[in-house]
Each structure stands twice: as structure tokens, then as C-alpha cells.
């Protein structure tokens, strides 16, 4: 799942300066990716607003995160969620 996200933005934001080359240590990169951290969220830990436009370059990544959040923690969310 995570690999396609990095394939979209290979070397953006100078993340490789902090985590090294993605191809060399995918596990380290996965440990520092929001979408892989969803299982660690507990009820009441976090409130999120995902805000991006239809032309946003990160739209598909944000949609994927939204889907994972709904799948993994929907039982903990007391408010209805929608992708608008």
C-alpha cells in the first residue's frame, strides 16, 4: 500500500535526508508514514480534517488515507464521515 505513495512522489520534501533512500530501507519509511500509523490511534487520540481540492496533487493519497481511517477506526468515530 505505502509503496505506491512513494512512487508518486519519489524524493519530494527531502524526506530522504531524514530517512535515507526509500529503496534501501522501505521498512523505515513505512514506519514514518501516516497511513501505516492508523492502527496506533486510540479512541479520543486524534481529530483530523483532511482538506484538499479536486486538483490537489495529493488527492489520491488523501482519499486512500481516508479509506484506511474509515476501515480501521470507524467503530471509534462517533461523528459521521463523508468525502466531500
C-alpha positions in Angstrom: 0.0 0.0 0.0 2.6 2.5 1.0 5.0 1.8 -1.8 2.6 3.4 -4.4 2.5 6.6 -2.4 6.3 7.0 -2.5 6.3 6.0 -6.2 4.1 9.1 -6.8 6.5 11.5 -5.0 9.9 9.9 -5.1 12.4 12.4 -3.4 9.9 15.2 -2.6 10.2 17.2 0.6 13.8 16.0 1.1 12.5 13.0 3.1 15.5 11.0 2.0 17.7 13.3 4.1 15.9 12.2 7.2 15.1 8.5 6.4 17.7 7.6 3.8 16.9 6.3 0.3 13.5 4.6 0.1 14.7 1.7 -2.0 17.4 1.0 0.7 15.1 0.9 3.7 11.4 0.6 2.9 10.6 -0.6 6.4 12.0 2.6 8.0 10.0 4.7 5.5 6.8 2.7 6.2 7.3 3.3 10.0 7.2 7.1 9.3 4.2 7.1 7.0 0.8 8.4 8.3 -1.2 5.7 6.6 0.8 2.9 8.3 0.2 4.5 11.7 -3.6 4.3 11.7 -3.7 1.2 13.8 -1.9 3.0 16.7 -4.7 5.6 17.0 -6.9 5.1 20.0 -10.3 6.5 20.7 -10.0 10.2 21.5 -6.4 10.4 20.5 -6.9 12.4 17.4 -9.3 14.6 15.4 -8.5 15.0 11.7 -9.7 17.2 8.9 -8.4 16.2 5.5 -8.7 19.2 3.3 -7.7 19.2 -0.3 -9.2 20.2 -3.6 -10.0 18.1 -6.6 -6.9 19.4 -8.4 -4.6 18.8 -5.4 -1.6 16.7 -6.3 -2.1 14.7 -3.1 -5.8 14.0 -3.7 -5.5 10.2 -4.3 -3.2 9.8 -1.3 -5.6 11.6 0.9 -8.5 9.5 -0.4 -6.5 6.4 0.4 -5.8 7.6 3.9 -9.5 8.5 4.4 -10.5 5.0 3.3 -8.0 3.3 5.7 -9.1 5.5 8.5 -12.7 4.5 7.9 -11.9 0.8 7.6 -9.6 0.7 10.7 -11.2 3.0 13.2 -14.8 3.5 12.0 -16.0 1.9 15.2 -14.2 4.6 17.2 -15.6 7.6 15.3 -18.7 9.0 16.8 -19.4 11.5 14.1 -20.4 10.6 10.6 -17.7 10.9 8.0 -18.0 11.8 4.3 -15.8 12.6 1.4 -17.0 15.9 0.1 
